[in-house]
Amino acid sequence: MNTNDDTTRQLETLTEQYLQHLEEGTPAPSIDSLPLALRDEARRTFAILDAAWKTEIDLPAFEDDPVAIQLGFVQPSPPEHMLSVDGAAVKKVRQRAGLDVRQLALRIADIGGTVSIKDLATVERQAVTDLPEPTVALMAHALGKPATALVVDPDTVSDFIAFLYSPRFDAEVASWCEANNMDAGETTITARQRVLAGQRRSQGRGNVDDWVGLLRAVLESLR
């Protein structure tokens, strides 16, 4: 086996474990038994991930500030076209390119974009994430692939993912938004991500009735 490939694979595994530690509070991976060079590289990677995690909260630009929009100081921006990104596909393409999450974030920065390590890791860990089309284009360009290589293939999705993008899902959200005077576009994106997170915690169990019940509970939590 190629030593460099083996080292890259070890560092990739450690990075995944450390991201899970930051996201979910699991124990941080031990590096005590690693060779010195790999141990130092892991420490540097962990330090970068720690720094990225601590600096994620940014104030919105004035033109995007919801308070400024509500008070009428600026007009709301037109909604961005969103694409449904396949997390497993992103991870597979990135790994085939020989990049870890940190290196992908740096490559995106090199071409003039900004997608944080945390956001990239979150995308990969979720089955589907709705992202603005320009962000998907940046990721695809950095990976040397067309954007279509990163988005959900409707012919291969699971029943649950199909439900998330079904007329039934949209109708439930639209009806609730109309009754509660909420914006359907933003609510749909938020509800979809929260239902997805809830389904991950239930380890994929359930049927359409269960998923509709979960969606309704999520919508009520958005009041």
Backbone as CSV, one residue per row, in Angstrom:
resi,resn,N_x,N_y,N_z,CA_x,CA_y,CA_z,C_x,C_y,C_z
1,MET,0.844,-1.199,0.000,0.000,0.000,0.000,0.877,1.246,0.000
2,ASN,0.488,2.251,-0.744,1.236,3.494,-0.785,1.180,4.179,0.578
3,THR,2.373,4.522,1.122,2.436,5.110,2.469,1.711,6.437,2.529
4,ASN,1.872,7.262,1.479,1.198,8.562,1.469,-0.319,8.398,1.467
5,ASP,-0.821,7.438,0.685,-2.262,7.178,0.660,-2.760,6.732,2.029
6,ASP,-1.973,5.877,2.695,-2.352,5.372,4.012,-2.392,6.511,5.024
7,THR,-1.399,7.406,4.963,-1.353,8.549,5.880,-2.542,9.477,5.645
8,THR,-2.831,9.740,4.361,-3.980,10.598,4.028,-5.274,10.001,4.551
9,ARG,-5.408,8.678,4.416,-6.625,8.002,4.868,-6.745,8.090,6.399
10,GLN,-5.629,7.917,7.092,-5.652,8.029,8.553,-6.057,9.427,8.994
11,LEU,-5.486,10.439,8.330,-5.804,11.816,8.701,-7.264,12.138,8.389
12,GLU,-7.773,11.599,7.284,-9.174,11.790,6.925,-10.083,11.205,8.014
13,THR,-9.757,9.995,8.488,-10.556,9.367,9.538,-10.521,10.184,10.817
14,LEU,-9.333,10.660,11.182,-9.199,11.478,12.385,-10.003,12.774,12.262
15,THR,-9.951,13.383,11.079,-10.698,14.618,10.862,-12.196,14.379,11.017
16,GLU,-12.693,13.289,10.429,-14.108,12.941,10.562,-14.485,12.755,12.031
17,GLN,-13.625,12.059,12.783,-13.911,11.816,14.198,-13.886,13.113,15.002
18,TYR,-12.973,14.018,14.628,-12.886,15.274,15.371,-14.078,16.179,15.039
19,LEU,-14.521,16.159,13.779,-15.716,16.914,13.410,-16.937,16.398,14.164
20,GLN,-17.027,15.082,14.319,-18.129,14.502,15.086,-18.036,14.931,16.551
21,HIS,-16.814,14.995,17.081,-16.590,15.477,18.449,-17.108,16.910,18.607
22,LEU,-16.818,17.780,17.635,-17.253,19.167,17.714,-18.757,19.294,17.537
23,GLU,-19.309,18.493,16.636,-20.736,18.584,16.328,-21.612,17.969,17.408
24,GLU,-21.194,16.810,17.921,-22.076,16.010,18.765,-21.570,15.835,20.194
25,GLY,-20.378,16.340,20.494,-19.861,16.221,21.847,-19.296,14.856,22.184
26,THR,-19.023,14.030,21.168,-18.394,12.729,21.420,-16.938,12.946,21.824
27,PRO,-16.282,11.938,22.431,-14.880,12.114,22.820,-13.999,12.409,21.604
28,ALA,-13.018,13.278,21.795,-12.070,13.580,20.719,-11.205,12.351,20.447
29,PRO,-10.833,12.113,19.188,-10.008,10.940,18.879,-8.622,11.054,19.516
30,SER,-8.100,9.936,19.972,-6.763,9.913,20.560,-5.719,9.851,19.451
31,ILE,-4.657,10.628,19.606,-3.572,10.617,18.619,-2.257,10.167,19.252
32,ASP,-2.315,9.698,20.501,-1.091,9.367,21.240,-0.273,8.255,20.592
33,SER,-0.954,7.321,19.919,-0.240,6.180,19.359,0.219,6.402,17.921
34,LEU,-0.035,7.581,17.374,0.331,7.856,15.990,1.817,8.172,15.856
35,PRO,2.383,7.957,14.676,3.753,8.418,14.422,3.848,9.925,14.631
36,LEU,5.010,10.403,15.011,5.180,11.801,15.399,4.722,12.766,14.302
37,ALA,5.109,12.511,13.051,4.760,13.429,11.964,3.246,13.508,11.778
38,LEU,2.580,12.360,11.822,1.128,12.343,11.656,0.446,12.976,12.861
39,ARG,1.025,12.772,14.039,0.468,13.372,15.249,0.505,14.899,15.152
40,ASP,1.623,15.442,14.666,1.744,16.898,14.524,0.758,17.435,13.494
41,GLU,0.603,16.708,12.368,-0.332,17.137,11.333,-1.758,17.091,11.865
42,ALA,-2.086,16.061,12.655,-3.427,15.958,13.245,-3.677,17.113,14.202
43,ARG,-2.672,17.458,15.009,-2.833,18.590,15.942,-3.102,19.884,15.174
44,ARG,-2.379,20.097,14.076,-2.581,21.319,13.291,-3.989,21.342,12.694
45,THR,-4.427,20.192,12.203,-5.773,20.111,11.630,-6.832,20.362,12.698
46,PHE,-6.659,19.757,13.867,-7.627,19.955,14.951,-7.678,21.422,15.370
47,ALA,-6.517,22.083,15.415,-6.471,23.496,15.814,-7.232,24.360,14.808
48,ILE,-7.086,24.045,13.509,-7.811,24.793,12.474,-9.311,24.567,12.612
49,LEU,-9.709,23.326,12.858,-11.133,23.028,13.031,-11.695,23.734,14.255
50,ASP,-10.930,23.752,15.357,-11.369,24.466,16.561,-11.585,25.944,16.267
51,ALA,-10.631,26.546,15.564,-10.730,27.977,15.252,-11.931,28.251,14.360
52,ALA,-12.163,27.362,13.389,-13.305,27.546,12.484,-14.619,27.455,13.239
53,TRP,-14.672,26.523,14.206,-15.910,26.326,14.968,-16.226,27.535,15.833
54,LYS,-15.195,28.219,16.319,-15.404,29.320,17.255,-15.692,30.648,16.560
55,THR,-15.580,30.691,15.241,-15.750,31.961,14.549,-16.841,31.877,13.486
56,GLU,-17.838,31.005,13.729,-18.870,30.815,12.720,-19.934,31.899,12.726
57,ILE,-20.147,32.567,13.875,-21.260,33.502,13.977,-20.835,34.860,13.434
58,ASP,-21.514,35.320,12.399,-21.230,36.610,11.787,-22.513,37.426,11.750
59,LEU,-22.375,38.744,11.925,-23.515,39.616,11.734,-23.821,39.688,10.253
60,PRO,-25.103,39.689,9.887,-25.423,39.769,8.456,-25.048,41.128,7.896
61,ALA,-24.761,41.161,6.598,-24.563,42.442,5.935,-25.842,43.272,6.075
62,PHE,-25.683,44.612,6.066,-26.823,45.486,6.311,-27.971,45.178,5.362
63,GLU,-27.636,44.934,4.061,-28.706,44.695,3.090,-29.419,43.364,3.312
64,ASP,-28.809,42.482,4.130,-29.438,41.196,4.434,-29.974,41.123,5.857
65,ASP,-29.801,42.196,6.629,-30.209,42.190,8.030,-31.735,42.146,8.121
66,PRO,-32.298,41.109,8.755,-33.771,41.003,8.802,-34.431,42.162,9.534
67,VAL,-33.746,42.747,10.531,-34.329,43.895,11.236,-34.391,45.108,10.318
68,ALA,-33.296,45.345,9.581,-33.278,46.471,8.642,-34.353,46.297,7.572
69,ILE,-34.550,45.067,7.115,-35.579,44.796,6.112,-36.964,45.046,6.697
70,GLN,-37.176,44.548,7.937,-38.489,44.686,8.583,-38.836,46.153,8.813
71,LEU,-37.830,46.979,9.140,-38.069,48.398,9.413,-38.153,49.232,8.134
72,GLY,-37.904,48.589,6.991,-38.057,49.284,5.718,-36.843,50.061,5.259
73,PHE,-35.699,49.878,5.917,-34.492,50.594,5.497,-33.942,50.051,4.187
74,VAL,-34.129,48.771,3.949,-33.689,48.167,2.690,-34.788,47.236,2.195
75,GLN,-34.773,47.009,0.895,-35.721,46.069,0.305,-35.160,44.653,0.398
76,PRO,-35.988,43.661,0.700,-35.486,42.285,0.767,-34.952,41.832,-0.580
77,SER,-33.864,41.064,-0.528,-33.273,40.540,-1.756,-34.182,39.469,-2.346
78,PRO,-34.176,39.329,-3.674,-34.978,38.244,-4.257,-34.447,36.904,-3.788
79,PRO,-35.313,35.914,-3.623,-34.848,34.612,-3.128,-33.858,33.971,-4.093
80,GLU,-32.821,33.327,-3.518,-31.827,32.659,-4.337,-32.362,31.316,-4.819
81,HIS,-31.895,30.914,-5.985,-32.242,29.596,-6.469,-31.452,28.570,-5.681
82,MET,-32.158,27.628,-5.056,-31.514,26.631,-4.206,-31.384,25.308,-4.955
83,LEU,-30.303,24.602,-4.654,-30.092,23.260,-5.182,-29.996,22.282,-4.018
84,SER,-30.492,21.084,-4.232,-30.472,20.043,-3.201,-29.190,19.228,-3.361
85,VAL,-28.264,19.416,-2.434,-26.939,18.805,-2.537,-26.919,17.460,-1.824
86,ASP,-26.348,16.473,-2.477,-26.222,15.111,-1.947,-24.929,15.019,-1.145
87,GLY,-25.052,14.907,0.184,-23.875,14.897,1.038,-22.906,13.775,0.726
88,ALA,-23.442,12.575,0.486,-22.574,11.437,0.176,-21.830,11.654,-1.133
89,ALA,-22.485,12.284,-2.107,-21.838,12.547,-3.393,-20.697,13.552,-3.224
90,VAL,-20.926,14.595,-2.426,-19.867,15.578,-2.183,-18.653,14.907,-1.549
91,LYS,-18.901,14.081,-0.533,-17.805,13.405,0.147,-17.038,12.493,-0.804
92,LYS,-17.769,11.759,-1.646,-17.126,10.822,-2.572,-16.260,11.579,-3.588
93,VAL,-16.797,12.668,-4.144,-16.044,13.447,-5.129,-14.813,14.074,-4.481
94,ARG,-14.987,14.584,-3.255,-13.843,15.195,-2.552,-12.750,14.171,-2.304
95,GLN,-13.122,12.990,-1.827,-12.135,11.964,-1.544,-11.420,11.507,-2.811
96,ARG,-12.172,11.399,-3.905,-11.548,11.008,-5.171,-10.573,12.068,-5.658
97,ALA,-10.817,13.326,-5.265,-9.906,14.412,-5.631,-8.681,14.456,-4.717
98,GLY,-8.651,13.590,-3.709,-7.509,13.554,-2.794,-7.450,14.714,-1.826
99,LEU,-8.612,15.262,-1.473,-8.670,16.421,-0.579,-9.360,16.051,0.726
100,ASP,-8.919,16.665,1.836,-9.720,16.596,3.042,-10.602,17.840,3.094
101,VAL,-11.465,17.942,4.103,-12.420,19.050,4.168,-11.695,20.392,4.252
102,ARG,-10.630,20.425,5.031,-9.861,21.669,5.177,-9.266,22.099,3.833
103,GLN,-8.725,21.152,3.101,-8.113,21.478,1.813,-9.156,21.950,0.801
104,LEU,-10.352,21.369,0.859,-11.412,21.823,-0.033,-11.800,23.263,0.288
105,ALA,-11.919,23.588,1.577,-12.247,24.967,1.966,-11.176,25.936,1.467
106,LEU,-9.906,25.536,1.560,-8.813,26.392,1.085,-8.859,26.549,-0.433
107,ARG,-9.190,25.477,-1.134,-9.260,25.560,-2.597,-10.391,26.487,-3.014
108,ILE,-11.527,26.425,-2.306,-12.629,27.335,-2.603,-12.201,28.776,-2.368
109,ALA,-11.442,29.004,-1.280,-10.940,30.348,-0.996,-9.990,30.824,-2.095
110,ASP,-9.197,29.914,-2.631,-8.229,30.269,-3.673,-8.916,30.772,-4.948
111,ILE,-10.147,30.311,-5.195,-10.848,30.759,-6.398,-11.804,31.914,-6.093
112,GLY,-11.657,32.477,-4.893,-12.390,33.686,-4.564,-13.698,33.500,-3.839
113,GLY,-13.975,32.287,-3.352,-15.217,32.036,-2.632,-14.981,31.801,-1.158
114,THR,-16.060,31.598,-0.426,-15.972,31.305,1.000,-17.027,30.289,1.371
115,VAL,-16.580,29.092,1.731,-17.442,28.089,2.346,-16.642,27.520,3.507
116,SER,-17.148,27.651,4.718,-16.372,27.287,5.894,-16.185,25.776,6.018
117,ILE,-15.171,25.389,6.757,-14.933,23.982,7.053,-16.163,23.380,7.723
118,LYS,-16.741,24.126,8.647,-17.905,23.616,9.363,-19.066,23.362,8.403
119,ASP,-19.311,24.311,7.493,-20.421,24.140,6.555,-20.184,22.959,5.622
120,LEU,-18.941,22.805,5.153,-18.626,21.677,4.284,-18.830,20.351,5.018
121,ALA,-18.373,20.304,6.265,-18.530,19.077,7.048,-20.001,18.763,7.280
122,THR,-20.792,19.802,7.557,-22.220,19.601,7.782,-22.912,19.086,6.530
123,VAL,-22.554,19.641,5.382,-23.132,19.180,4.116,-22.859,17.698,3.917
124,GLU,-21.620,17.282,4.160,-21.256,15.882,3.934,-21.943,14.940,4.907
125,ARG,-22.249,15.408,6.098,-22.818,14.543,7.122,-24.337,14.424,6.995
126,GLN,-24.948,15.263,6.149,-26.386,15.203,5.949,-26.693,14.572,4.594
127,ALA,-27.806,13.863,4.542,-28.183,13.225,3.282,-28.419,14.266,2.202
128,VAL,-29.136,15.322,2.543,-29.448,16.379,1.576,-29.376,17.725,2.280
129,THR,-28.786,18.714,1.619,-28.750,20.077,2.135,-29.122,21.025,1.005
130,ASP,-30.037,21.929,1.260,-30.386,22.952,0.269,-29.369,24.082,0.352
131,LEU,-28.682,24.359,-0.758,-27.676,25.413,-0.810,-27.950,26.332,-1.991
132,PRO,-27.568,27.617,-1.875,-27.716,28.521,-3.021,-26.909,28.016,-4.216
133,GLU,-27.455,28.187,-5.389,-26.785,27.701,-6.609,-25.348,28.212,-6.741
134,PRO,-25.046,29.503,-6.423,-23.657,29.963,-6.537,-22.701,29.205,-5.604
135,THR,-23.180,28.820,-4.418,-22.335,28.071,-3.489,-22.031,26.688,-4.046
136,VAL,-23.023,26.047,-4.614,-22.811,24.726,-5.216,-21.845,24.832,-6.391
137,ALA,-21.978,25.896,-7.167,-21.078,26.097,-8.307,-19.635,26.271,-7.836
138,LEU,-19.432,26.990,-6.740,-18.094,27.161,-6.171,-17.502,25.822,-5.750
139,MET,-18.279,25.038,-5.033,-17.809,23.733,-4.575,-17.453,22.838,-5.757
140,ALA,-18.325,22.842,-6.761,-18.088,21.996,-7.930,-16.835,22.435,-8.674
141,HIS,-16.663,23.747,-8.823,-15.478,24.271,-9.518,-14.209,23.873,-8.774
142,ALA,-14.236,23.989,-7.443,-13.064,23.625,-6.640,-12.746,22.137,-6.757
143,LEU,-13.754,21.335,-7.007,-13.566,19.885,-7.123,-13.363,19.432,-8.568
144,GLY,-13.452,20.380,-9.507,-13.250,20.026,-10.900,-14.363,19.199,-11.492
145,LYS,-15.576,19.405,-11.005,-16.736,18.638,-11.471,-17.881,19.589,-11.807
146,PRO,-18.825,19.159,-12.638,-20.033,19.976,-12.842,-20.910,19.934,-11.599
147,ALA,-21.723,20.947,-11.418,-22.595,21.012,-10.241,-23.527,19.804,-10.175
148,THR,-23.885,19.256,-11.345,-24.792,18.105,-11.355,-24.207,16.891,-10.640
149,ALA,-22.867,16.851,-10.494,-22.243,15.720,-9.800,-22.467,15.785,-8.295
150,LEU,-22.917,16.940,-7.793,-23.069,17.124,-6.348,-24.520,17.155,-5.892
151,VAL,-25.452,17.224,-6.829,-26.854,17.377,-6.430,-27.566,16.030,-6.430
152,VAL,-28.700,16.015,-5.780,-29.471,14.780,-5.609,-29.974,14.260,-6.950
153,ASP,-29.789,12.983,-7.168,-30.353,12.302,-8.333,-31.732,11.788,-7.949
154,PRO,-32.802,12.347,-8.506,-34.153,11.961,-8.074,-34.477,10.493,-8.328
155,ASP,-33.713,9.838,-9.203,-34.001,8.434,-9.509,-33.396,7.462,-8.499
156,THR,-32.532,7.968,-7.608,-31.851,7.053,-6.687,-32.086,7.380,-5.220
157,VAL,-32.962,8.341,-4.916,-33.141,8.750,-3.525,-34.007,7.746,-2.768
158,SER,-33.867,7.743,-1.444,-34.666,6.869,-0.598,-36.093,7.395,-0.500
159,ASP,-36.986,6.570,0.032,-38.377,6.988,0.201,-38.476,8.226,1.086
160,PHE,-37.651,8.278,2.137,-37.707,9.425,3.039,-37.270,10.703,2.342
161,ILE,-36.156,10.648,1.593,-35.686,11.835,0.887,-36.709,12.245,-0.170
162,ALA,-37.312,11.258,-0.827,-38.361,11.579,-1.794,-39.510,12.319,-1.110
163,PHE,-39.855,11.922,0.122,-40.910,12.618,0.868,-40.530,14.070,1.123
164,LEU,-39.254,14.321,1.462,-38.812,15.681,1.757,-39.024,16.625,0.580
165,TYR,-39.027,16.090,-0.615,-39.170,16.921,-1.816,-40.467,16.598,-2.571
166,SER,-41.431,16.088,-1.853,-42.683,15.662,-2.474,-43.747,16.758,-2.408
167,PRO,-44.782,16.668,-3.256,-45.922,17.595,-3.164,-46.600,17.544,-1.799
168,ARG,-46.603,16.373,-1.155,-47.225,16.240,0.179,-46.486,17.126,1.187
169,PHE,-45.166,17.080,1.159,-44.366,17.902,2.069,-44.651,19.386,1.815
170,ASP,-44.585,19.797,0.545,-44.797,21.206,0.190,-46.198,21.671,0.583
171,ALA,-47.186,20.796,0.390,-48.562,21.162,0.718,-48.735,21.356,2.225
172,GLU,-48.122,20.465,3.028,-48.200,20.604,4.487,-47.597,21.935,4.936
173,VAL,-46.430,22.267,4.377,-45.760,23.517,4.762,-46.580,24.719,4.302
174,ALA,-47.068,24.690,3.057,-47.827,25.820,2.521,-49.087,26.074,3.342
175,SER,-49.789,25.001,3.707,-51.017,25.145,4.495,-50.720,25.750,5.858
176,TRP,-49.659,25.262,6.505,-49.302,25.784,7.825,-48.872,27.243,7.730
177,CYS,-48.088,27.582,6.708,-47.616,28.956,6.542,-48.774,29.919,6.289
178,GLU,-49.740,29.485,5.495,-50.901,30.336,5.228,-51.679,30.597,6.510
179,ALA,-51.821,29.566,7.343,-52.570,29.716,8.588,-51.825,30.558,9.613
180,ASN,-50.498,30.603,9.490,-49.686,31.296,10.504,-48.954,32.518,9.956
181,ASN,-49.323,32.936,8.733,-48.749,34.131,8.123,-47.218,34.077,8.107
182,MET,-46.691,32.958,7.637,-45.244,32.755,7.554,-44.833,32.639,6.092
183,ASP,-43.564,32.966,5.831,-43.031,32.854,4.485,-42.792,31.385,4.142
184,ALA,-43.418,30.901,3.078,-43.339,29.482,2.745,-41.954,29.074,2.266
185,GLY,-41.257,29.957,1.536,-39.946,29.603,1.010,-38.932,29.311,2.104
186,GLU,-38.765,30.262,3.015,-37.812,30.088,4.107,-38.248,28.967,5.045
187,THR,-39.532,28.884,5.308,-40.035,27.852,6.227,-39.792,26.461,5.658
188,THR,-39.971,26.292,4.355,-39.753,24.989,3.734,-38.316,24.526,3.926
189,ILE,-37.363,25.425,3.707,-35.948,25.068,3.860,-35.637,24.685,5.303
190,THR,-36.105,25.506,6.250,-35.840,25.233,7.661,-36.497,23.929,8.098
191,ALA,-37.755,23.750,7.710,-38.477,22.538,8.109,-37.823,21.297,7.528
192,ARG,-37.400,21.380,6.283,-36.777,20.218,5.644,-35.511,19.790,6.395
193,GLN,-34.690,20.754,6.766,-33.459,20.423,7.476,-33.747,19.852,8.865
194,ARG,-34.753,20.385,9.547,-35.069,19.894,10.892,-35.718,18.509,10.854
195,VAL,-36.562,18.286,9.866,-37.141,16.943,9.716,-36.041,15.942,9.385
196,LEU,-35.118,16.340,8.536,-33.993,15.474,8.189,-33.181,15.133,9.432
197,ALA,-32.898,16.140,10.269,-32.140,15.892,11.499,-32.893,14.959,12.430
198,GLY,-34.213,15.158,12.545,-35.020,14.293,13.404,-35.037,12.862,12.910
199,GLN,-35.110,12.692,11.601,-35.116,11.350,11.033,-33.770,10.663,11.229
200,ARG,-32.678,11.419,11.170,-31.351,10.831,11.425,-31.283,10.278,12.842
201,ARG,-31.885,11.003,13.799,-31.856,10.533,15.190,-32.676,9.258,15.369
202,SER,-33.695,9.067,14.518,-34.495,7.853,14.621,-33.926,6.721,13.779
203,GLN,-32.738,6.976,13.198,-31.988,5.955,12.452,-32.777,5.419,11.251
204,GLY,-33.528,6.318,10.594,-34.160,5.966,9.327,-35.466,5.212,9.427
205,ARG,-35.979,4.998,10.636,-37.219,4.242,10.774,-38.424,5.128,10.467
206,GLY,-39.554,4.480,10.126,-40.795,5.221,9.951,-41.366,5.078,8.561
207,ASN,-42.566,5.668,8.392,-43.239,5.674,7.103,-43.776,7.084,6.867
208,VAL,-44.524,7.257,5.790,-44.982,8.594,5.429,-45.801,9.235,6.547
209,ASP,-46.671,8.463,7.195,-47.476,9.026,8.289,-46.586,9.510,9.426
210,ASP,-45.541,8.730,9.749,-44.601,9.140,10.790,-43.903,10.436,10.387
211,TRP,-43.507,10.512,9.118,-42.754,11.681,8.649,-43.633,12.921,8.620
212,VAL,-44.903,12.757,8.263,-45.825,13.890,8.290,-46.009,14.370,9.732
213,GLY,-46.119,13.434,10.666,-46.231,13.807,12.076,-45.009,14.572,12.548
214,LEU,-43.826,14.114,12.136,-42.587,14.811,12.493,-42.575,16.203,11.884
215,LEU,-42.993,16.320,10.628,-43.028,17.626,9.972,-43.960,18.583,10.705
216,ARG,-45.137,18.098,11.080,-46.089,18.981,11.774,-45.534,19.446,13.121
217,ALA,-44.833,18.557,13.811,-44.216,18.938,15.090,-43.130,19.994,14.863
218,VAL,-42.350,19.807,13.808,-41.302,20.782,13.473,-41.929,22.135,13.153
219,LEU,-42.978,22.135,12.366,-43.623,23.402,12.000,-44.159,24.124,13.229
220,GLU,-44.762,23.385,14.159,-45.262,24.007,15.383,-44.125,24.635,16.194
221,SER,-42.942,24.019,16.122,-41.794,24.566,16.872,-41.281,25.871,16.258
222,LEU,-41.728,26.195,15.035,-41.260,27.406,14.350,-42.157,28.617,14.621
223,ARG,-43.203,28.440,15.406,-44.097,29.561,15.698,-43.331,30.701,16.371
